[in-house]
Amino acid sequence: DALPEAICDNILQFARRIDLARLASQSVAFNMDRADTRELGSVFEKLDADGDGYVVFNDLRRTTKGILKKKEVRAIFAKMDVEGNEKIGLNEFIAAALEPSHFADEDVAAEAFRKLDSDGNGYLGLDDLERLLGTRYVDTEARRWIYE
């Protein structure tokens, strides 16, 4: 089965976002009511060929064959794999596959920001990003994000 075109488009848009925007998408997806993501959950289950709860590169490649080149799928997969464990969990998939208009809702955006702003000071700082991402990003990626 091919990945539905609308979801494929959403994933492409997700991959083009800056890193911090993708992280915010993860926060939104994590806090969504699962009833609101039931359809995406069904698509995820179809992608998960072995039923282990994860989509691996070959699963995504199989469902985008003829739509995207292998190199494109590899790059998109890397952007979706927020945890860096060579597999995509349900939350990572939902964050990438959600309609971009979902993030335009001011209440949704404010809630995502509140989740990212762990100390509640109204700003995203290195401490917030370290808590979310671990120390591996703090000295390199996180500093770049803050200055973007």
Secondary structure, DSSP 8 states (H G I E B T S, - for coil): ----HHHHHHHHHHHHS-HHHHHHHHHHHHHS-GGGGHHHHHHHHHH-TT-SS-B-HHHHHHHHTTTS-HHHHHHHHHHH-TT-SSSB-HHHHHHHHS-GGGGG-HHHHHHHHHHH-TT-SSS--HHHHHHHH-HHHIIIIIHHHHH-
